Amino acid sequence: MGTALATKVKAANKALIADGKLDAIGNFFTSDYTVHFNEKDTAIGHEVIHQALSLIKSAFPKLRVDVEILVESGDRIAWMRTLRGIQKGSYKGFPASHLPIIWREMVTSEFRDGMIAEEWVLTDLAEQLLRSRKR
């Protein structure tokens, strides 16, 4: 049995990514949710999550996700997810390859009142998409 934060992270990944229930975003994220992709790219709100997941799911319709909890302290949790799918549609300029793609994302989530309020995300999806073109 995991902690409350770990349980919430795993439940969010299952509902939103594995099950594709985008209407559940409000069950896991604060309305002013903020995500940081690097020093300069920051986005705010539920619509950002909806757009990102819709784009991913259109390119990888049968996406699988595995979550590994790395460390938890106070209101923050660091975790990694491994995503697996066959690229059936284009994604950010990468045409559909119809090949299996596996990528990892490292995430630190900060919670406020039991909801994810802010996240820092690193992903190797672009690297894996480039690598699949060299096969």
Buried (B, 14 or more C-beta within 10 A) or exposed (E): EEEEBBEBBBBBBBBBBBEBEBEBBEEBBBEEBBBBBEEEEEBEBBEBBBEBBEBBBEBBEEBEBEBEBEEBEEBBBBBBBEBBBBBBBEBEEBEEBEEEBEBBBBBBBBBEEEBBBBBBBEBBBEEBBEEBEEE
